[in-house]
Every structure is written in C-alpha cells, then in structure tokens.
Amino acid sequence: MNSLDKKEEKERIFSEPFAEIGPKMHLLLHTGQLLMENGADSDRTLRDMMRAASFMGIPKDRIHQHVMYTTLMLNVNDDRHSYTEFRKCTKHGVNMTTLSAVSKLTWRAMAKNYSLQDFERQLDNIRKLPRNYPVWLTAMGAGAACGGFCKLFGGSWLDFLLTAVCAMLGFLIRRVCLGYGFNTYAAIAITSFATTMLAWSTQFLTGGLNWYPLIACTLFLVPGIPLINAVDDLLNNFIVSGMTRAMHTLLVVGSMTFGIVMAIRLGGVTDFTAVGLSAAETSYISQALAAAIASIGFSIIFNVPKRLLPVVGIGGIITVLLRNVTVMELGWSQAAGSFFGAAVVGVIALRAIHWFHTPNIIMTIPSAIPMIPGVLLYRLLFALLNIQFITSSGLLDGIRSGVEAIIIIISIAVGVAIPNIFIHRYIQERKLENERRLLAKRYNEE
C-alpha cells in the first residue's frame, strides 16, 4: 500500500465511526484498564476514555460506558448495529506516572494525528514503563511516610527514626508475601503483625515501650487513595464502584487491625489506641518538615514522577499547616481544618497543572494523604474486635473515632475536588473546546 493509499485508509478509519470498530474498542478498554488498575477514580477513567474515543472519530452520543471497580463495559451502536465488549480489571495499585502518561497520550494523539497503531504502541510502552524508584528506595519512602506521620502525631525525632526503620522492613515483608502469591488481605495482616512486633521490640533498644512507633509504623498500608476515590465515586454517582472501593478499604483496614491486635496481644501491650495524638506542643517548623517528608514518602510509594516530588512536598506543607493553624489557633474541628487545607491545595493545583503539565490529582492527593486519619479508623475496628472485653464507654469512643474518621475523609475528598464541584462545567467546556480545536486541525490537514 503506497503512502496515498495509507492516508486515504487513515482518513476512512477516523471519519467513519464504525470502521475498525473492534481494534478501537480494544484500545479504549485498554486505556480504561490502565487507568483503573493504577489508581484513577471512575470519573477520570470515563473522561479519558471518552477523549480517546473522540480521537478515534466515535461520536459521544454513540458510545456508552459502565465503569466498575473490577469491570469495564463498553458499547458502541448505530441505527443498525450494536457492539459490546467487557474488560476485567484484576490488579489494583497506585502508579501516578501511568495516570499522567495516559492523560497526556489522549491529548497528544489528537495533536499529532496518531494512527491506531501509533496509539496502541504508545499504550503498550506506558504499560511496560519501569517504576521510577527501585525497591530499596520505595521501602525508604514507606519508612519516611510513616516516620512523618509519627512526627505529625507529636512523636520525637528518635520515634521518627524507629518508625521509619520498622515501616521500611514491614514494606519489604509485604513485598515478599505478595511475591509468594499470598492473598492480598492475608499479606496485609502478616505485614501489620510483623511491623508492629518490630516496633514493640524497639523497647529493648531504648529501655521503654515506644508508643508512637507502635501507632504509626503500619500506616503505609492505609489505603488513602482508595478511600478518597471511594468518596469521589459516590459523589459523582458511580455508586457501585464507590461501594466496592469502600468495602475494599474496610477489608484492608480490618486486615491491618487484625495483625496489630495479634501483635499487641502477643506482646502484652494494653490498648495503645488511647494514646494521645496531639501535636500541639510541636513547633510549626517541625510539623511542616514532617508533612513534607510524609508527602514525599507517599509520593515515592505512588510512583509520582521525580520532578514533582518537591511540588508535592510543598503541597503537603500547605495542607498540614493550614489544618493545624485552623484547628489549634482558630478552634476549628479536625474535619473543617482538613477540608480547608485540601481545598486550598485543590485550587492551587488547578493553576499549577499548566505550570507542571500534569493532572491535578498527581499533586493534590499525595499532598492531602498526610491528613488521612488512619489511626481513627483502626480505633473503631479495634473496639469492634474487642467488643467482648471493652466497656460501653470504650465502645462508644471507638464508634465516635470511626464516625470522625469518615467525616474527615469526606472533607478531604470534597476539598481536593473543590474545582470540579464548583467550576466543573467551565473545566469541561474548556477541555471540549481543546478537543474540537485539535480534531478540526487534524481534519483540515487531511
């Protein structure tokens, strides 16, 4: 086929919605699978798939999608035909580099007039991208994240160091469990048990039980992004996906709690969830440093591009300091302070996406993660697991902690999503205008 024939064939494929419909649907589902399996919420998955469909010449009124946490369904129809295909999403994790790369690809495909083969090759390249950080550095990121939490709770820098070491070893233990094919929740329970025992054993080095490492050492396991995505999905009317994410989150936190309870029972530790977590006596400079360390640590776990680590660190400082100032100086509730911190970063990120050329969630979610109340969640589950032994007041305190945690999580999710909530139509119209401009340019060139 000569170059003229190839050009005519390309024009036919993109001008006729149902030309090569099989490969087009396959690529759309491949796009959605990459997003869903790497930490995208359902709204982002749907939006990027629709943008890819526009690149392929499929009218928006001819395509229908049903997004669930484990399954994607795609239907394309005309007056005479209907084509339907499913795709399972089985391996869920968090990879911010993949999310950013897929988003950029959907825009680049229209701007550079890719063929279907070009688009497929680029998707495969994204899927095969190695992680930005080696295993040992990711383990150190997990340690730094938990150490930052420890310091945010009011622990000392010695507590920070002990927590970081225990969490780093715990991360490696979890990796070994998953490498041997253990069930995901069993691996989490084993990891939380082993990590808590490591934190408990630090008393033989320091001469006394170290409470803050016990509390913070397993927090790298807290499913912060699934928590936020669950709330996002529910708020955006993806009810089934949101409920599935919420159930997954509860199973993860429940597995963590089971491992922790087993460890503290074996170690003869009393209910350490009653330990105060106030940072009122910690300086704002110390809190800012801890917030930056925690945000960058989680960013390494989430595989955020290296160039954005300082940006996320600054975002973490902003969210935590705003929360602390509003709570400790102005007397706001924890939920209100968390909402305000997340909302400010969400608004700043709306502008920053043009500075750093990356989706806003890459900057907002890792910045807000240090405010996730993981300890409050497993206080609730700890109370439920010990319901036969605790007093009615203890059970009530556990329930109160759980309700407070849920309110804080909703506040963070809504705060991060503030731009989409209040100026969603403007953002969508601007993106649609960019799509129309790029597609018009492509057809004019053809």
C-alpha positions as CSV (number, residue, x, y, z in Angstrom):
1,M,0.0,0.0,0.0
2,N,1.5,3.3,-1.1
3,S,1.6,6.5,1.0
4,L,-1.6,7.9,-0.7
5,D,-3.5,4.7,0.0
6,K,-2.3,4.7,3.6
7,K,-3.5,8.3,4.0
8,E,-6.9,7.5,2.5
9,E,-7.2,4.5,4.8
10,K,-6.4,6.6,7.8
11,E,-9.0,9.2,6.8
12,R,-11.6,6.5,6.4
13,I,-10.8,5.0,9.8
14,F,-11.2,8.3,11.7
15,S,-14.1,9.7,9.6
16,E,-16.2,6.6,9.8
17,P,-17.0,5.8,13.5
18,F,-17.5,2.1,12.9
19,A,-14.5,1.5,10.7
20,E,-12.1,-0.8,12.6
21,I,-14.5,-0.8,15.5
22,G,-13.0,-4.0,17.0
23,P,-9.5,-2.5,17.4
24,K,-10.9,0.8,18.5
25,M,-12.9,-0.8,21.3
26,H,-10.0,-2.9,22.3
27,L,-7.8,0.2,22.6
28,L,-10.5,2.1,24.6
29,L,-10.8,-0.7,27.1
30,H,-7.0,-1.0,27.3
31,T,-6.9,2.8,28.1
32,G,-9.6,2.4,30.8
33,Q,-7.9,-0.7,32.3
34,L,-4.5,1.1,32.6
35,L,-6.3,4.0,34.5
36,M,-8.5,1.9,36.7
37,E,-5.7,-0.5,37.7
38,N,-3.3,2.3,38.6
39,G,-5.4,4.4,41.0
40,A,-7.7,6.5,38.8
41,D,-11.2,7.3,40.1
42,S,-14.2,6.3,37.9
43,D,-14.8,9.9,36.6
44,R,-11.3,10.3,35.4
45,T,-11.4,6.8,33.8
46,L,-14.6,7.7,31.9
47,R,-13.3,11.1,30.9
48,D,-10.0,9.9,29.4
49,M,-11.7,7.0,27.6
50,M,-14.2,9.5,26.1
51,R,-11.3,11.7,24.9
52,A,-9.7,8.7,23.3
53,A,-13.0,7.9,21.6
54,S,-13.1,11.4,20.2
55,F,-9.6,10.9,18.8
56,M,-10.8,7.7,17.1
57,G,-13.7,9.5,15.5
58,I,-16.5,7.9,17.6
59,P,-19.3,10.4,18.3
60,K,-20.0,10.8,22.0
61,D,-23.7,10.0,21.5
62,R,-22.8,6.6,20.0
63,I,-20.7,5.4,22.9
64,H,-21.9,4.1,26.3
65,Q,-19.7,3.1,29.2
66,H,-20.3,1.4,32.5
67,V,-17.4,1.7,34.9
68,M,-17.0,-0.6,37.9
69,Y,-14.0,-1.2,40.1
70,T,-13.3,-4.7,38.6
71,T,-15.1,-4.5,35.2
72,L,-15.3,-2.1,32.3
73,M,-18.2,-2.4,29.8
74,L,-18.2,-0.5,26.5
75,N,-21.0,-0.3,24.0
76,V,-20.9,1.4,20.6
77,N,-24.0,1.5,18.4
78,D,-25.7,3.0,15.4
79,D,-29.1,2.6,13.9
80,R,-28.4,-1.0,12.8
81,H,-25.5,-2.4,14.8
82,S,-24.5,-2.6,18.4
83,Y,-21.0,-3.7,19.6
84,T,-20.3,-4.6,23.2
85,E,-17.1,-5.6,24.9
86,F,-16.0,-6.2,28.5
87,R,-12.6,-5.9,30.2
88,K,-11.7,-7.2,33.7
89,C,-9.5,-5.1,36.0
90,T,-7.8,-7.5,38.3
91,K,-4.6,-5.9,39.6
92,H,-5.2,-2.7,41.5
93,G,-2.4,-0.5,42.7
94,V,-1.3,3.1,42.5
95,N,1.0,4.4,39.8
96,M,0.7,8.2,39.3
97,T,3.2,8.1,36.4
98,T,0.9,5.8,34.4
99,L,-2.1,8.1,35.1
100,S,-0.2,11.1,33.9
101,A,1.2,9.3,30.8
102,V,-2.2,8.1,29.7
103,S,-3.8,11.5,30.1
104,K,-1.0,13.1,28.1
105,L,-1.3,10.4,25.4
106,T,-5.0,11.1,24.8
107,W,-4.2,14.8,24.1
108,R,-1.0,14.0,22.1
109,A,-2.9,11.5,19.9
110,M,-5.2,14.2,18.7
111,A,-2.5,16.9,18.4
112,K,-0.1,14.7,16.4
113,N,-2.7,12.8,14.4
114,Y,-1.7,9.4,15.6
115,S,-2.8,6.3,13.7
116,L,-4.5,3.4,15.7
117,Q,-1.2,1.6,15.5
118,D,0.7,4.6,16.9
119,F,-1.8,4.8,19.8
120,E,-1.6,1.1,20.6
121,R,2.2,1.2,20.6
122,Q,2.2,4.2,22.9
123,L,-0.2,2.4,25.3
124,D,2.0,-0.7,25.4
125,N,5.0,1.5,26.1
126,I,3.2,3.1,29.1
127,R,2.2,-0.4,30.4
128,K,5.8,-1.5,30.2
129,L,7.3,1.5,31.9
130,P,9.6,0.6,34.8
131,R,8.9,2.3,38.1
132,N,10.7,5.5,38.8
133,Y,12.2,4.2,42.0
134,P,14.0,0.9,42.9
135,V,12.6,-1.3,45.6
136,W,15.0,-0.2,48.2
137,L,14.1,3.5,47.6
138,T,10.4,2.7,47.7
139,A,10.9,0.9,51.0
140,M,12.7,4.0,52.3
141,G,9.7,6.1,51.0
142,A,7.4,3.9,53.1
143,G,9.6,4.4,56.1
144,A,9.7,8.2,55.6
145,A,5.9,8.3,55.2
146,C,5.3,6.5,58.5
147,G,8.0,8.5,60.2
148,G,6.4,11.7,59.0
149,F,3.0,10.5,60.4
150,C,4.8,9.7,63.7
151,K,6.2,13.2,64.0
152,L,2.8,14.8,63.0
153,F,1.2,12.9,65.9
154,G,3.7,14.5,68.3
155,G,6.5,12.0,68.5
156,S,10.2,12.8,68.8
157,W,12.8,12.6,66.1
158,L,14.0,9.3,67.8
159,D,10.4,8.0,67.4
160,F,10.6,9.1,63.8
161,L,13.8,7.1,63.1
162,L,12.4,4.0,64.9
163,T,9.2,4.2,63.0
164,A,10.9,4.7,59.7
165,V,13.1,1.6,60.2
166,C,10.2,-0.6,61.2
167,A,8.0,0.6,58.3
168,M,10.8,0.1,55.8
169,L,11.3,-3.6,57.0
170,G,7.5,-4.0,57.0
171,F,7.3,-2.8,53.4
172,L,9.8,-5.4,52.4
173,I,7.9,-8.1,54.3
174,R,4.8,-7.3,52.4
175,R,6.6,-7.4,49.1
176,V,7.9,-10.9,49.9
177,C,4.4,-12.1,50.8
178,L,3.0,-10.8,47.6
179,G,5.9,-12.3,45.7
180,Y,4.9,-15.7,47.0
181,G,1.3,-15.2,45.8
182,F,-0.3,-14.7,49.2
183,N,-3.9,-13.3,49.3
184,T,-3.8,-9.5,49.4
185,Y,-5.5,-9.2,52.7
186,A,-3.5,-12.0,54.3
187,A,-0.3,-10.3,53.2
188,I,-1.6,-7.1,54.9
189,A,-2.4,-8.9,58.1
190,I,1.0,-10.6,58.2
191,T,2.8,-7.3,57.4
192,S,0.9,-5.3,60.1
193,F,1.7,-8.1,62.6
194,A,5.4,-8.3,61.8
195,T,5.8,-4.5,61.6
196,T,4.0,-3.9,64.9
197,M,6.2,-6.6,66.6
198,L,9.3,-4.8,65.2
199,A,8.0,-1.6,66.7
200,W,7.3,-3.4,70.0
201,S,10.8,-4.8,70.1
202,T,12.4,-1.3,69.9
203,Q,11.8,-1.1,73.7
204,F,14.9,-3.4,74.1
205,L,17.0,-0.7,72.5
206,T,15.6,2.4,74.3
207,G,14.7,0.8,77.6
208,G,10.9,1.5,77.4
209,L,7.9,0.9,75.2
210,N,7.8,3.4,72.3
211,W,4.2,4.2,71.8
212,Y,4.3,6.4,68.7
213,P,6.2,3.9,66.6
214,L,3.6,1.3,67.6
215,I,0.8,3.6,66.3
216,A,2.5,4.9,63.1
217,C,4.6,2.0,61.8
218,T,1.9,0.4,59.8
219,L,0.3,3.5,58.2
220,F,2.0,2.9,54.9
221,L,-0.6,0.2,54.5
222,V,-3.6,2.6,55.0
223,P,-5.4,2.7,51.6
224,G,-5.5,6.5,51.3
225,I,-6.2,6.7,47.6
226,P,-8.9,4.0,47.6
227,L,-10.5,5.9,50.5
228,I,-10.5,9.2,48.6
229,N,-11.5,7.6,45.3
230,A,-14.4,5.8,47.1
231,V,-15.8,9.2,48.2
232,D,-15.2,10.7,44.8
233,D,-17.1,7.9,43.1
234,L,-20.0,8.1,45.4
235,L,-20.2,11.9,45.0
236,N,-20.0,11.5,41.2
237,N,-22.8,8.9,41.2
238,F,-20.6,5.9,40.5
239,I,-22.4,4.1,43.3
240,V,-21.4,0.5,42.6
241,S,-17.7,1.4,42.1
242,G,-17.7,3.6,45.1
243,M,-19.2,1.0,47.4
244,T,-16.8,-1.6,46.1
245,R,-13.8,0.7,46.8
246,A,-15.2,1.4,50.3
247,M,-15.6,-2.3,51.0
248,H,-12.0,-2.9,49.8
249,T,-10.9,-0.2,52.1
250,L,-12.7,-1.7,55.1
251,L,-11.1,-5.1,54.3
252,V,-7.7,-3.6,54.2
253,V,-8.1,-1.7,57.4
254,G,-9.7,-4.7,59.0
255,S,-6.7,-6.9,58.0
256,M,-4.3,-4.3,59.4
257,T,-6.3,-4.2,62.6
258,F,-6.3,-8.0,62.9
259,G,-2.5,-8.1,62.5
260,I,-2.0,-5.3,65.0
261,V,-4.3,-6.8,67.6
262,M,-2.5,-10.2,67.4
263,A,0.9,-8.4,67.8
264,I,-0.1,-6.3,70.8
265,R,-1.8,-9.3,72.5
266,L,1.4,-11.4,72.0
267,G,3.5,-8.6,73.3
268,G,1.2,-8.0,76.3
269,V,0.5,-4.4,75.3
270,T,-2.5,-2.5,76.6
271,D,-4.8,-0.7,74.2
272,F,-2.4,1.8,72.7
273,T,-5.1,3.4,70.6
274,A,-5.9,5.5,73.7
275,V,-2.5,7.3,73.4
276,G,-2.9,11.0,72.6
277,L,-2.1,12.0,69.0
278,S,-1.9,15.8,69.6
279,A,0.9,17.8,68.0
280,A,0.0,20.9,70.0
281,E,3.4,21.0,71.6
282,T,5.3,20.5,68.4
283,S,6.6,23.6,66.5
284,Y,5.1,24.5,63.2
285,I,8.5,24.2,61.6
286,S,8.8,20.6,62.8
287,Q,5.3,19.9,61.6
288,A,6.0,21.4,58.2
289,L,9.1,19.3,57.8
290,A,7.3,16.2,58.9
291,A,4.4,16.9,56.4
292,A,6.9,17.3,53.5
293,I,8.6,14.1,54.4
294,A,5.3,12.2,54.7
295,S,4.0,13.6,51.4
296,I,7.2,12.8,49.5
297,G,7.4,9.3,51.1
298,F,3.9,8.5,49.9
299,S,4.7,10.0,46.5
300,I,7.5,7.5,46.1
301,I,5.2,4.7,47.0
302,F,2.7,6.1,44.5
303,N,5.4,6.4,41.8
304,V,4.9,10.1,41.3
305,P,7.3,11.5,38.6
306,K,10.6,12.5,40.2
307,R,10.4,16.1,39.0
308,L,7.1,16.6,41.0
309,L,8.5,15.4,44.4
310,P,9.4,19.0,45.6
311,V,6.0,20.2,44.4
312,V,4.1,17.5,46.4
313,G,6.3,18.2,49.4
314,I,5.3,21.9,49.3
315,G,1.7,20.8,48.9
316,G,1.9,18.6,52.0
317,I,3.3,21.5,54.0
318,I,0.4,23.8,52.9
319,T,-2.3,21.2,53.7
320,V,-1.0,20.3,57.2
321,L,0.0,23.8,58.3
322,L,-3.4,25.2,57.2
323,R,-5.1,22.4,59.1
324,N,-3.0,22.9,62.2
325,V,-3.5,26.7,62.2
326,T,-7.2,26.5,61.8
327,V,-7.6,23.7,64.4
328,M,-5.2,24.9,67.1
329,E,-5.3,28.6,66.6
330,L,-8.9,29.2,65.4
331,G,-10.6,26.4,67.2
332,W,-12.0,24.7,64.1
333,S,-12.9,21.0,64.1
334,Q,-10.4,18.5,62.6
335,A,-12.8,17.9,59.6
336,A,-13.2,21.6,58.9
337,G,-9.4,22.2,59.1
338,S,-8.7,19.2,56.8
339,F,-11.3,20.4,54.3
340,F,-9.8,23.9,54.2
341,G,-6.2,22.6,53.7
342,A,-7.3,20.2,50.9
343,A,-9.4,22.9,49.3
344,V,-6.6,25.4,49.1
345,V,-4.3,22.9,47.5
346,G,-7.0,21.8,45.1
347,V,-7.5,25.4,44.0
348,I,-3.7,26.0,43.7
349,A,-3.4,22.7,41.7
350,L,-6.0,24.0,39.2
351,R,-3.5,26.6,38.2
352,A,-0.4,24.5,38.7
353,I,-1.4,21.9,36.1
354,H,-0.4,24.5,33.4
355,W,3.0,25.1,35.1
356,F,3.9,21.4,35.5
357,H,1.9,19.8,32.7
358,T,0.4,17.1,34.8
359,P,-3.1,16.1,36.0
360,N,-4.1,17.8,39.2
361,I,-4.6,14.6,41.2
362,I,-0.8,13.9,40.9
363,M,-0.3,17.0,43.1
364,T,-3.4,17.1,45.3
365,I,-3.8,13.5,46.5
366,P,-0.2,12.9,47.8
367,S,-0.3,16.4,49.4
368,A,-3.5,15.5,51.2
369,I,-2.6,11.9,52.2
370,P,-0.8,13.0,55.5
371,M,-4.2,14.2,56.8
372,I,-5.8,10.8,56.3
373,P,-7.0,9.7,59.8
374,G,-5.8,6.1,59.6
375,V,-5.4,5.6,63.4
376,L,-9.0,6.7,63.9
377,L,-10.2,4.0,61.6
378,Y,-8.5,1.2,63.3
379,R,-9.5,2.6,66.7
380,L,-13.0,1.7,65.5
381,L,-12.1,-1.7,64.3
382,F,-10.0,-2.4,67.4
383,A,-13.1,-1.6,69.5
384,L,-15.3,-4.0,67.4
385,L,-12.7,-6.8,67.6
386,N,-12.6,-6.4,71.4
387,I,-16.3,-5.9,71.9
388,Q,-16.5,-8.7,74.4
389,F,-13.9,-7.2,76.7
390,I,-14.2,-3.4,76.4
391,T,-16.6,-1.2,78.4
392,S,-19.6,0.5,76.9
393,S,-17.8,3.8,77.1
394,G,-14.8,2.3,75.3
395,L,-17.1,1.0,72.5
396,L,-18.7,4.4,72.2
397,D,-15.3,6.1,71.9
398,G,-14.4,3.6,69.1
399,I,-17.6,4.4,67.2
400,R,-17.0,8.1,67.7
401,S,-13.5,7.7,66.3
402,G,-14.8,5.9,63.3
403,V,-17.5,8.5,62.6
404,E,-15.0,11.3,63.0
405,A,-12.6,9.5,60.6
406,I,-15.3,9.1,57.9
407,I,-16.2,12.8,58.2
408,I,-12.6,13.8,57.9
409,I,-12.1,11.6,54.8
410,I,-15.2,13.1,53.1
411,S,-13.9,16.6,54.0
412,I,-10.5,15.8,52.4
413,A,-12.1,14.3,49.3
414,V,-14.5,17.2,48.8
415,G,-11.8,19.7,49.5
416,V,-9.5,18.2,46.8
417,A,-12.4,18.1,44.4
418,I,-13.5,21.7,45.0
419,P,-12.5,22.9,41.5
420,N,-14.5,20.1,39.9
421,I,-17.5,20.7,42.2
422,F,-17.9,24.4,41.6
423,I,-16.4,25.0,38.1
424,H,-16.9,21.6,36.6
425,R,-18.9,22.9,33.7
426,Y,-16.2,25.5,32.9
427,I,-13.4,23.0,33.0
428,Q,-15.3,20.5,30.8
429,E,-16.2,23.2,28.3
430,R,-12.6,24.3,28.1
431,K,-11.4,20.7,27.5
432,L,-14.1,20.0,24.9
433,E,-13.1,23.2,23.1
434,N,-9.5,22.0,23.0
435,E,-10.7,18.6,21.7
436,R,-12.7,20.3,18.9
437,R,-9.8,22.6,18.0
438,L,-7.3,19.6,17.8
439,L,-9.8,17.5,15.8
440,A,-10.6,20.3,13.4
441,K,-6.9,20.9,12.8
442,R,-6.4,17.2,12.1
443,Y,-9.3,17.1,9.5
444,N,-8.1,20.3,7.9
445,E,-4.7,18.8,7.5
446,E,-6.1,15.7,5.9
